[in-house]
Amino acid sequence: MTKPVSCTTLCDIPAQLHSIPPLYSAATSSTTYTTTTNLNGDNIITMYDDTIPDLCMFGGPMDDLDEKDLNEAIADSIHINPRNGTLGLPIAGSGMDQRKPKLAMMVGKFWKPGSELRIAFMSGTPWQHDQVKKFAPIWTQYANLKFKFVDYDKSSPPDILINFDPSRGSNSYLGTDSAGVARHGRHSMNLGWINEKTSENARRSTILHEFGHALGAAHEHSSPRAEINWNKEAVYARYSGPPNKWDKAKIDHNVLRKIPDKYTKATEFDPDSIMLYAFPGSLTMDGKGTERKHFLSARDKEFMRFIYPFDTQDVGMFNTIEVATGNKSQQLFVTTVPWNRKYSSPPAMVWGFNHLDIPSNRNLRIQANITDKGPDHFKARIGTWMNSEIHSAGMTWMEVGPDCGFVHTGSVSLRDIPGWQKKPSQNSKRVTFSTPFKNQPKVVCFLTLLDFFQGEDWHVKTYATNIDHTGFTIHMDTRSSGVMHGVCVSWFAYEAGRPDMISGRFSTNDIRVPSQHRHDATSAVIFDKTFSRTPKVLLALDELDYAQAKDLRLRVSTSMVSKDGFTWHLQSWDDSIMYSAGASYLAWAETEKSKSNLNGSGIVIV
């Protein structure tokens, strides 16, 4: 498993210790301590008053992890919260991991909103346990999560397992990694600085900081927007000595490195965050250090509300990793999903692919489908046929209630188009709405089935033209004539000009030409109007262009979603050759001008 986010190992020279959380000011901190020795001969520092050690170190690429560990961590994160597969975050939560696990390139580490996390203690006194029970639940005032403290039982492992070893400092695994570690009988969090001689402020600060990691929050000083003017030579000198004794690479990774935009959910740098280190001014060029914070900042609270919303209606997602049976080859992956709310009759739906990992040694055959729509639930299916295989794949969807009069949905197959058997490169069909719109609507198209022969590169693009109030023309085009044997598209049409909905598309071609193929393409969508709250965003693939000689690996994801827009990512990995890829999106939320009840209008983004 991935190693924890560590707040240093307490060693023998207290002068190297600072203070955990923090703000940017020309502040310094004093440290009052005593040093004792345990049975192993380790020097242990006991903190007094308002002083606590501060350096909380990430693992990440420095860790000695094998592919099995990384794949297990990925599978855990997606099984616990399917949205983690589309968050665009690094596997270890500490920057881009240089290894290449098979299942996916990057995943988030957040728990599923609305979850009850079971927390147990591996050691510690009743007093220490009470301190955790007192301060940790502060996060749940702003995150839609519940904490349940249970007795430790190895046969029923908790989600978070806490140790109180003073020789190990304070540290925590990131988010859902905690569950995997606890499952193997190891503590996922250590609170070595919690004792009766530390002040209440210090205890609160440490517990909130480590539980921030356990809920998926990274260090604020690693934010791409951190405004620290480091004195690098001073930083190297300080952390190359005891107790850290790090080489330059570790210092760069743990202190100086910034996590790139594309791997974070950060918006602006927060100098008041509980997740920010405290550093002395001597480590900066301008003499501005940081001081410890004892309470959650406004942005800490906002971040948790965004990641763990109390409004749990969100885009639905399913990834084959959730139900895959070990290393056995599977052709069908199915999950049963309850409706987001009670309907008088099953709702219409729109869906599409958001993740593909398909081997190149067989024909490309894959379908995402919604079936068995009953009164209480439906089934999401991803499958292949004949001799084709799927390494992994993901789909996303939206429910459209039967009382929703401003939306039409439907599906179109390539085989519905006359002359498709001749396999032309350009294919189109006129779609007529069952009830005309009053004005020209907006139309969004998503790919739901791909059936391509081997032999030439895999290329397809779907889009709508000639849109009017009666219908539109849907296109399924390819550059590789004769290769495309089947395509299906799910489409969604809605009244243009609605203040609560925005749609569009983006492509790697927006920022580079196909010949400049590389694994990651990232840019931003800026909405043409501002929502009054952070919208839900449904996005799925509508285009791909890949070299057939290598496996097709593609994922679309978002990060930094705000009222004004979002950052998008189109990513491949390993040896895949992505010439281009594209996706369409639908953003939904109440705007400044819209006061209607969105759920009451009949559309539900689940």
C-alpha positions as CSV (number, residue, x, y, z in Angstrom):
1,M,0.0,0.0,0.0
2,T,1.0,3.6,-0.3
3,K,2.9,5.1,2.6
4,P,1.3,7.6,4.9
5,V,1.5,11.4,4.8
6,S,4.0,11.6,7.6
7,C,4.5,14.5,10.0
8,T,8.2,13.5,10.6
9,T,9.6,10.8,12.7
10,L,10.5,12.4,16.1
11,C,14.2,12.1,16.4
12,D,17.0,13.6,18.5
13,I,17.4,17.3,17.5
14,P,14.3,19.3,18.4
15,A,15.8,22.4,16.8
16,Q,14.7,21.0,13.4
17,L,11.0,20.8,14.4
18,H,8.6,23.6,13.5
19,S,4.8,23.5,13.8
20,I,2.1,21.8,11.7
21,P,-0.5,24.0,10.2
22,P,-0.3,27.8,9.5
23,L,-0.2,31.2,7.9
24,Y,2.1,33.4,6.1
25,S,3.5,36.1,8.3
26,A,6.9,36.9,9.7
27,A,6.1,34.7,12.7
28,T,8.3,32.4,14.6
29,S,7.4,29.7,17.2
30,S,9.1,28.7,20.4
31,T,9.4,25.1,21.4
32,T,9.4,23.8,25.0
33,Y,10.1,20.1,25.3
34,T,11.8,17.3,27.2
35,T,13.6,14.4,25.7
36,T,13.2,10.8,27.0
37,T,14.4,7.5,25.6
38,N,12.2,4.4,24.9
39,L,13.2,0.7,25.2
40,N,14.6,0.8,21.7
41,G,17.0,3.6,22.5
42,D,15.0,6.1,20.4
43,N,14.9,9.7,21.6
44,I,11.3,10.8,22.1
45,I,10.3,14.5,22.3
46,T,7.4,15.4,24.5
47,M,5.9,18.8,23.6
48,Y,4.5,21.3,26.1
49,D,2.3,24.4,25.9
50,D,1.5,25.5,22.3
51,T,4.4,23.7,20.6
52,I,4.1,20.7,18.3
53,P,6.3,19.4,15.6
54,D,5.2,20.5,12.2
55,L,6.8,18.6,9.3
56,C,4.2,16.3,7.9
57,M,5.8,14.4,5.0
58,F,4.3,12.9,1.9
59,G,5.3,9.5,0.6
60,G,4.5,9.3,-3.1
61,P,7.1,8.6,-5.7
62,M,9.8,8.1,-3.0
63,D,8.0,5.1,-1.7
64,D,9.2,1.6,-2.5
65,L,5.9,0.3,-3.8
66,D,5.2,-2.5,-6.3
67,E,2.6,-2.6,-9.0
68,K,0.4,-4.9,-6.9
69,D,0.2,-2.3,-4.1
70,L,-0.6,0.5,-6.5
71,N,-3.3,-1.5,-8.3
72,E,-4.8,-2.5,-4.9
73,A,-5.0,1.2,-3.9
74,I,-6.6,2.2,-7.1
75,A,-9.2,-0.6,-6.9
76,D,-10.0,0.4,-3.3
77,S,-10.5,4.0,-4.1
78,I,-12.8,3.4,-7.1
79,H,-14.8,0.7,-5.2
80,I,-15.3,3.0,-2.2
81,N,-16.2,6.0,-4.4
82,P,-16.6,5.6,-8.2
83,R,-16.1,9.3,-8.7
84,N,-12.4,8.8,-7.7
85,G,-11.9,7.4,-11.2
86,T,-12.6,10.8,-12.8
87,L,-11.1,13.3,-10.4
88,G,-7.8,13.7,-12.2
89,L,-5.8,13.3,-9.0
90,P,-2.5,11.4,-8.5
91,I,-2.5,7.9,-7.2
92,A,-0.6,8.7,-4.0
93,G,-2.0,12.1,-3.6
94,S,1.5,13.7,-3.6
95,G,2.2,14.6,-7.1
96,M,2.5,12.6,-10.3
97,D,3.5,9.1,-9.5
98,Q,6.1,7.9,-11.9
99,R,5.2,4.3,-11.9
100,K,2.6,2.9,-14.3
101,P,0.0,0.7,-12.6
102,K,-2.1,-1.3,-15.0
103,L,-5.6,-0.2,-13.8
104,A,-5.4,3.5,-14.4
105,M,-3.0,6.4,-14.4
106,M,-4.4,8.5,-11.6
107,V,-7.3,8.4,-9.2
108,G,-8.7,10.4,-6.4
109,K,-8.7,9.3,-2.7
110,F,-12.0,10.7,-1.5
111,W,-14.6,8.8,0.4
112,K,-18.1,8.6,-1.0
113,P,-20.3,11.6,0.2
114,G,-22.8,10.5,2.8
115,S,-20.6,7.6,4.1
116,E,-20.2,6.6,7.7
117,L,-16.5,6.0,8.4
118,R,-15.7,3.5,11.1
119,I,-12.8,4.6,13.2
120,A,-11.0,2.4,15.7
121,F,-8.0,2.8,18.0
122,M,-5.1,0.3,17.9
123,S,-3.5,1.8,21.1
124,G,-3.7,4.8,23.3
125,T,-5.4,5.7,26.6
126,P,-9.1,6.6,27.1
127,W,-8.0,10.2,27.4
128,Q,-6.2,10.1,24.0
129,H,-9.3,8.5,22.5
130,D,-11.5,11.2,23.9
131,Q,-9.3,13.9,22.3
132,V,-9.8,12.4,18.9
133,K,-13.6,12.0,19.5
134,K,-13.7,15.6,20.6
135,F,-11.8,17.3,17.7
136,A,-12.0,15.0,14.6
137,P,-15.8,15.3,14.1
138,I,-15.4,19.1,13.5
139,W,-14.7,18.1,9.9
140,T,-18.2,16.5,9.6
141,Q,-19.8,19.9,10.2
142,Y,-18.7,20.8,6.7
143,A,-18.3,17.4,5.0
144,N,-21.2,15.1,4.3
145,L,-19.6,12.2,6.3
146,K,-20.3,10.5,9.6
147,F,-17.7,9.2,12.0
148,K,-18.5,6.1,14.1
149,F,-16.0,5.1,16.7
150,V,-15.9,1.4,17.2
151,D,-13.8,-1.2,19.1
152,Y,-10.9,-2.6,17.1
153,D,-11.7,-6.0,15.7
154,K,-9.3,-7.5,13.3
155,S,-12.1,-9.6,11.8
156,S,-14.0,-6.5,10.9
157,P,-11.4,-3.9,10.0
158,P,-12.3,-0.2,10.3
159,D,-11.9,2.5,7.7
160,I,-9.4,4.4,9.8
161,L,-7.2,2.7,12.4
162,I,-5.3,5.0,14.8
163,N,-2.1,4.4,16.7
164,F,-0.5,6.6,19.4
165,D,3.2,5.7,19.2
166,P,5.2,8.8,20.3
167,S,8.3,7.5,18.5
168,R,6.6,7.7,15.1
169,G,5.5,11.3,15.0
170,S,2.1,12.2,13.6
171,N,1.0,11.0,10.1
172,S,-1.9,9.6,8.1
173,Y,-2.5,7.8,4.9
174,L,-4.4,9.8,2.3
175,G,-8.2,9.3,2.1
176,T,-9.3,5.8,1.0
177,D,-5.8,4.4,1.2
178,S,-6.6,4.3,5.0
179,A,-9.1,1.5,4.5
180,G,-6.6,-0.7,2.6
181,V,-3.9,-0.3,5.2
182,A,-6.4,-1.0,8.1
183,R,-7.6,-4.1,6.3
184,H,-4.1,-5.5,6.5
185,G,-4.0,-4.9,10.3
186,R,-1.7,-1.8,10.1
187,H,-2.5,1.6,11.6
188,S,-3.5,4.2,9.0
189,M,-2.9,7.2,11.3
190,N,-0.4,7.8,14.1
191,L,-1.0,10.6,16.6
192,G,2.3,10.5,18.5
193,W,2.1,14.1,19.6
194,I,-1.2,13.7,21.5
195,N,-0.5,13.6,25.2
196,E,-1.7,15.4,28.4
197,K,1.2,17.9,28.4
198,T,0.3,19.5,25.1
199,S,-2.2,22.3,25.0
200,E,-5.7,22.0,23.7
201,N,-4.8,24.2,20.7
202,A,-1.9,21.9,19.8
203,R,-4.0,18.8,20.2
204,R,-6.8,20.3,18.1
205,S,-4.4,21.4,15.4
206,T,-2.7,18.0,15.1
207,I,-5.9,16.0,15.0
208,L,-7.6,18.2,12.5
209,H,-4.5,18.2,10.3
210,E,-4.2,14.4,10.2
211,F,-7.9,13.9,9.7
212,G,-7.7,16.3,6.8
213,H,-5.3,13.9,5.2
214,A,-7.5,11.0,6.1
215,L,-10.3,12.8,4.2
216,G,-8.2,13.3,1.2
217,A,-6.7,16.8,1.7
218,A,-3.1,17.4,0.7
219,H,-0.6,19.9,2.1
220,E,-1.4,23.5,1.3
221,H,2.2,24.5,0.9
222,S,2.3,22.2,-2.1
223,S,-0.5,24.0,-3.8
224,P,0.3,25.2,-7.3
225,R,-0.7,28.7,-6.1
226,A,1.4,28.7,-3.0
227,E,3.2,32.0,-2.6
228,I,6.4,31.0,-0.7
229,N,9.6,32.6,-1.8
230,W,11.9,29.8,-0.7
231,N,15.5,30.3,0.2
232,K,16.5,27.0,-1.3
233,E,20.0,26.9,0.1
234,A,18.6,27.4,3.6
235,V,16.0,24.8,3.0
236,Y,18.6,22.3,1.8
237,A,20.9,23.0,4.7
238,R,18.1,22.6,7.3
239,Y,16.6,19.4,6.1
240,S,19.8,17.6,5.0
241,G,20.8,17.6,8.7
242,P,19.3,15.7,11.5
243,P,16.6,14.6,12.3
244,N,15.5,14.5,8.7
245,K,18.8,13.8,7.0
246,W,17.2,14.0,3.5
247,D,19.0,14.1,0.2
248,K,18.2,16.9,-2.2
249,A,15.6,14.8,-4.1
250,K,13.6,14.2,-0.9
251,I,13.8,17.9,0.1
252,D,12.6,18.9,-3.3
253,H,9.7,16.4,-3.1
254,N,8.6,17.1,0.5
255,V,9.2,20.8,0.8
256,L,9.9,22.7,-2.4
257,R,7.8,20.8,-4.9
258,K,4.4,22.2,-6.0
259,I,1.7,19.8,-7.2
260,P,0.7,20.8,-10.7
261,D,-2.7,22.3,-11.4
262,K,-4.0,19.2,-13.2
263,Y,-3.5,17.0,-10.1
264,T,-5.3,19.1,-7.5
265,K,-8.7,20.3,-6.5
266,A,-7.2,23.6,-5.3
267,T,-8.5,27.0,-6.4
268,E,-6.5,29.7,-4.6
269,F,-3.7,29.3,-2.1
270,D,-5.0,29.4,1.4
271,P,-2.5,30.9,3.9
272,D,-4.9,30.1,6.8
273,S,-5.4,26.4,6.0
274,I,-5.1,23.8,8.7
275,M,-3.2,21.8,6.1
276,L,-0.4,24.3,5.7
277,Y,3.0,23.7,7.3
278,A,4.6,26.3,9.6
279,F,8.0,27.3,8.5
280,P,10.5,29.8,10.1
281,G,11.2,33.0,8.2
282,S,14.8,32.0,7.8
283,L,13.8,29.5,5.1
284,T,12.3,32.2,2.8
285,M,14.0,35.0,0.8
286,D,11.6,37.7,2.2
287,G,11.8,36.5,5.8
288,K,8.1,35.7,5.9
289,G,7.4,32.5,7.8
290,T,4.3,30.8,8.7
291,E,2.5,30.2,12.0
292,R,0.4,27.4,13.3
293,K,-3.4,27.5,12.9
294,H,-5.6,25.8,15.4
295,F,-8.9,26.0,13.5
296,L,-10.3,25.2,10.1
297,S,-10.1,28.1,7.6
298,A,-13.1,29.3,5.6
299,R,-11.5,27.6,2.5
300,D,-10.9,24.4,4.4
301,K,-14.6,24.3,5.1
302,E,-15.5,25.2,1.5
303,F,-13.2,22.5,0.1
304,M,-14.9,19.9,2.3
305,R,-18.4,21.1,1.3
306,F,-17.3,20.7,-2.4
307,I,-15.7,17.3,-2.1
308,Y,-18.4,15.9,0.3
309,P,-21.6,17.8,-0.7
310,F,-24.7,17.4,1.4
311,D,-26.6,17.6,-1.8
312,T,-25.6,14.1,-2.9
313,Q,-27.2,14.3,-6.3
314,D,-24.4,14.0,-8.7
315,V,-23.4,12.4,-12.0
316,G,-23.7,8.6,-11.8
317,M,-20.6,6.6,-12.5
318,F,-19.6,3.0,-12.8
319,N,-16.2,1.5,-13.5
320,T,-15.5,-2.1,-14.2
321,I,-12.7,-2.0,-11.6
322,E,-15.5,-2.0,-9.0
323,V,-16.7,-5.5,-9.9
324,A,-13.7,-7.1,-11.6
325,T,-12.9,-10.6,-10.3
326,G,-9.2,-10.5,-9.8
327,N,-7.1,-11.2,-12.8
328,K,-9.7,-13.4,-14.5
329,S,-10.8,-12.3,-18.0
330,Q,-14.3,-10.9,-18.1
331,Q,-16.5,-9.8,-20.9
332,L,-19.5,-8.4,-18.9
333,F,-19.5,-6.1,-15.9
334,V,-22.8,-5.2,-14.2
335,T,-23.8,-3.2,-11.2
336,T,-27.3,-2.5,-9.8
337,V,-28.0,1.2,-9.0
338,P,-30.9,2.6,-7.1
339,W,-32.7,5.6,-8.6
340,N,-31.7,8.9,-7.1
341,R,-35.3,9.5,-6.1
342,K,-38.8,8.0,-6.4
343,Y,-40.4,8.3,-9.9
344,S,-43.9,7.7,-11.0
345,S,-42.3,5.8,-14.0
346,P,-38.7,5.0,-14.8
347,P,-36.9,8.1,-16.1
348,A,-35.2,8.7,-19.4
349,M,-31.4,8.6,-19.3
350,V,-28.3,9.8,-21.1
351,W,-24.9,8.2,-20.7
352,G,-21.5,7.7,-22.2
353,F,-17.9,6.5,-21.8
354,N,-15.5,8.3,-19.5
355,H,-12.7,5.7,-19.3
356,L,-11.4,3.1,-21.8
357,D,-8.5,0.7,-21.5
358,I,-8.8,-1.8,-24.4
359,P,-6.1,-4.1,-25.7
360,S,-4.9,-3.6,-29.3
361,N,-4.5,-7.3,-30.2
362,R,-8.2,-7.8,-30.8
363,N,-11.0,-5.9,-32.5
364,L,-12.2,-2.9,-30.5
365,R,-15.6,-3.9,-29.2
366,I,-17.2,-2.3,-26.2
367,Q,-20.6,-1.1,-25.1
368,A,-21.9,0.9,-22.1
369,N,-25.6,0.4,-21.6
370,I,-28.5,1.1,-19.1
371,T,-30.9,-1.8,-18.7
372,D,-33.5,-3.4,-16.4
373,K,-35.1,-0.1,-15.4
374,G,-37.5,-1.0,-12.6
375,P,-39.4,1.0,-10.1
376,D,-36.5,1.1,-7.6
377,H,-33.3,0.6,-9.5
378,F,-31.6,0.0,-12.9
379,K,-28.5,-1.8,-14.1
380,A,-25.4,-0.2,-15.6
381,R,-23.5,-2.6,-17.9
382,I,-20.2,-2.5,-19.7
383,G,-19.3,-5.4,-21.9
384,T,-17.6,-6.8,-25.0
385,W,-18.3,-9.8,-27.2
386,M,-16.7,-12.3,-29.5
387,N,-13.0,-12.7,-28.6
388,S,-12.5,-9.0,-27.6
389,E,-11.3,-8.0,-24.2
390,I,-11.5,-5.2,-21.7
391,H,-8.8,-4.2,-19.3
392,S,-11.0,-1.6,-17.6
393,A,-13.7,0.9,-18.6
394,G,-16.0,3.4,-17.1
395,M,-19.3,5.1,-17.9
396,T,-21.3,8.0,-16.5
397,W,-25.0,8.9,-16.7
398,M,-27.8,11.3,-15.8
399,E,-31.5,10.7,-14.9
400,V,-34.2,12.8,-16.6
401,G,-37.5,12.7,-14.8
402,P,-40.7,12.1,-16.7
403,D,-42.1,15.5,-15.7
404,C,-39.2,17.3,-17.4
405,G,-40.7,19.1,-20.4
406,F,-37.7,21.0,-21.5
407,V,-35.5,18.0,-22.3
408,H,-35.5,15.2,-25.0
409,T,-33.1,12.2,-25.0
410,G,-32.5,9.3,-27.3
411,S,-30.0,7.0,-28.8
412,V,-28.8,6.4,-32.4
413,S,-26.9,3.5,-33.9
414,L,-24.6,3.6,-36.9
415,R,-26.7,0.7,-38.2
416,D,-29.8,2.9,-38.3
417,I,-28.1,4.9,-41.1
418,P,-28.9,3.7,-44.6
419,G,-25.7,2.5,-46.4
420,W,-23.6,2.0,-43.3
421,Q,-22.6,-1.5,-44.6
422,K,-20.5,0.2,-47.2
423,K,-18.5,1.7,-44.4
424,P,-18.2,5.3,-45.6
425,S,-16.1,7.7,-43.5
426,Q,-19.0,10.2,-43.2
427,N,-22.3,9.0,-41.6
428,S,-25.3,11.1,-40.7
429,K,-28.9,10.8,-39.8
430,R,-31.8,13.2,-39.2
431,V,-33.3,12.9,-35.7
432,T,-36.8,14.3,-35.1
433,F,-37.9,15.4,-31.7
434,S,-41.1,13.7,-30.5
435,T,-42.4,17.2,-29.4
436,P,-40.9,20.2,-31.1
437,F,-39.1,22.8,-28.9
438,K,-40.4,26.4,-29.0
439,N,-36.9,27.6,-30.1
440,Q,-33.7,26.1,-31.3
441,P,-32.3,23.8,-28.5
442,K,-28.8,22.7,-27.5
443,V,-27.8,19.1,-28.2
444,V,-25.1,17.1,-26.5
445,C,-23.8,13.7,-27.9
446,F,-21.9,10.9,-26.1
447,L,-20.3,7.7,-27.4
448,T,-21.8,4.5,-25.9
449,L,-20.7,1.7,-28.3
450,L,-17.5,1.1,-30.4
451,D,-17.0,-1.7,-32.8
452,F,-13.8,-1.3,-34.9
453,F,-11.7,-3.8,-36.9
454,Q,-8.0,-4.2,-36.4
455,G,-5.7,-3.0,-39.1
456,E,-6.0,0.8,-39.1
457,D,-6.0,3.5,-36.5
458,W,-9.1,3.8,-34.3
459,H,-10.9,7.1,-35.0
460,V,-14.5,8.3,-34.5
461,K,-16.2,11.6,-33.7
462,T,-19.9,12.2,-33.0
463,Y,-21.6,15.6,-33.1
464,A,-24.8,17.4,-34.0
465,T,-25.5,19.9,-36.8
466,N,-28.5,21.6,-38.4
467,I,-30.2,21.9,-35.1
468,D,-33.6,23.5,-35.1
469,H,-36.8,23.3,-33.0
470,T,-37.9,20.1,-34.8
471,G,-34.7,18.0,-34.7
472,F,-31.0,17.8,-35.7
473,T,-28.6,15.8,-37.8
474,I,-26.3,13.5,-35.9
475,H,-22.9,12.5,-37.3
476,M,-20.6,9.5,-36.7
477,D,-17.5,10.1,-38.7
478,T,-14.2,8.4,-39.0
479,R,-11.0,9.0,-40.8
480,S,-10.3,5.2,-41.2
481,S,-12.8,4.1,-43.9
482,G,-13.7,0.5,-43.7
483,V,-12.7,0.0,-40.0
484,M,-15.8,1.3,-38.3
485,H,-18.2,-1.6,-37.9
486,G,-20.5,-0.2,-35.2
487,V,-21.1,3.0,-33.2
488,C,-23.9,4.1,-30.8
489,V,-24.5,7.5,-29.5
490,S,-26.7,8.8,-26.6
491,W,-27.9,12.3,-27.0
492,F,-29.5,15.0,-24.8
493,A,-31.4,18.1,-26.1
494,Y,-32.6,20.9,-23.9
495,E,-34.0,24.4,-24.2
496,A,-31.4,26.9,-25.2
497,G,-31.0,30.0,-23.0
498,R,-31.9,28.2,-19.8
499,P,-30.1,30.0,-16.9
500,D,-29.5,26.8,-15.0
501,M,-27.8,24.7,-17.8
502,I,-24.7,25.2,-19.9
503,S,-23.2,22.7,-22.4
504,G,-20.3,22.5,-24.8
505,R,-17.3,20.4,-25.7
506,F,-13.5,20.4,-25.6
507,S,-10.8,18.5,-27.4
508,T,-7.0,18.0,-27.4
509,N,-7.2,19.8,-30.7
510,D,-8.0,22.9,-28.8
511,I,-4.5,23.1,-27.4
512,R,-2.3,21.0,-29.8
513,V,-2.2,19.4,-33.2
514,P,-2.6,15.5,-33.5
515,S,1.1,15.1,-34.5
516,Q,2.1,16.5,-31.1
517,H,0.6,13.5,-29.3
518,R,1.4,13.1,-25.6
519,H,-0.2,11.5,-22.7
520,D,-1.9,14.4,-21.0
521,A,-3.9,17.3,-22.3
522,T,-5.3,19.9,-19.9
523,S,-7.1,23.2,-20.3
524,A,-10.0,25.1,-18.9
525,V,-13.7,25.7,-19.8
526,I,-14.9,29.2,-18.8
527,F,-18.7,29.3,-18.6
528,D,-20.5,32.1,-20.5
529,K,-22.5,32.8,-17.4
530,T,-21.8,32.4,-13.7
531,F,-23.7,30.0,-11.5
532,S,-24.7,31.0,-8.0
533,R,-23.3,27.7,-6.7
534,T,-20.8,25.1,-7.9
535,P,-22.5,23.1,-10.6
536,K,-22.6,19.4,-11.3
537,V,-20.8,18.5,-14.4
538,L,-21.6,15.5,-16.6
539,L,-19.0,14.8,-19.3
540,A,-18.3,11.8,-21.5
541,L,-16.3,11.1,-24.6
542,D,-17.5,12.1,-28.1
543,E,-14.2,11.7,-30.0
544,L,-11.1,9.6,-30.1
545,D,-8.2,9.1,-32.5
546,Y,-5.6,6.5,-31.5
547,A,-2.8,4.5,-33.1
548,Q,-4.2,0.9,-33.3
549,A,-0.7,-0.6,-32.8
550,K,-0.9,0.1,-29.1
551,D,-3.6,-0.3,-26.5
552,L,-6.3,2.3,-26.3
553,R,-6.1,4.0,-23.0
554,L,-8.2,7.1,-22.5
555,R,-9.8,8.9,-19.5
556,V,-11.7,12.2,-19.3
557,S,-11.9,14.0,-15.9
558,T,-12.4,17.3,-14.3
559,S,-10.8,19.3,-11.5
560,M,-11.1,22.7,-10.0
561,V,-14.8,22.9,-10.7
562,S,-16.2,26.4,-9.8
563,K,-19.2,28.6,-10.4
564,D,-17.2,30.1,-13.4
565,G,-15.9,26.9,-15.1
566,F,-13.7,23.9,-14.7
567,T,-10.4,22.4,-15.6
568,W,-10.6,19.4,-18.0
569,H,-8.2,16.5,-18.5
570,L,-7.9,14.1,-21.4
571,Q,-5.3,11.5,-20.5
572,S,-3.7,8.4,-21.9
573,W,-0.9,6.4,-20.2
574,D,1.7,3.7,-20.7
575,D,2.6,3.3,-24.4
576,S,-0.7,4.4,-25.9
577,I,-0.6,6.9,-28.7
578,M,-3.3,9.5,-28.4
579,Y,-3.5,11.6,-31.6
580,S,-6.6,13.4,-30.3
581,A,-9.6,12.9,-28.1
582,G,-12.7,15.0,-27.2
583,A,-15.6,15.1,-24.8
584,S,-18.9,16.9,-24.4
585,Y,-20.2,18.3,-21.1
586,L,-23.4,19.5,-19.4
587,A,-23.2,21.7,-16.4
588,W,-26.3,22.0,-14.2
589,A,-27.0,24.3,-11.2
590,E,-29.1,27.2,-10.1
591,T,-27.7,30.5,-11.5
592,E,-28.0,34.0,-10.1
593,K,-31.1,34.5,-12.3
594,S,-32.6,31.1,-11.7
595,K,-34.7,30.6,-8.5
596,S,-36.5,27.5,-9.6
597,N,-36.4,24.1,-7.8
598,L,-34.2,22.1,-10.1
599,N,-35.4,18.7,-8.8
600,G,-39.0,19.8,-9.1
601,S,-38.5,20.6,-12.7
602,G,-37.9,16.9,-13.3
603,I,-34.2,16.6,-14.2
604,V,-31.9,14.9,-11.7
605,I,-28.2,14.6,-12.0
606,V,-27.3,11.6,-10.0
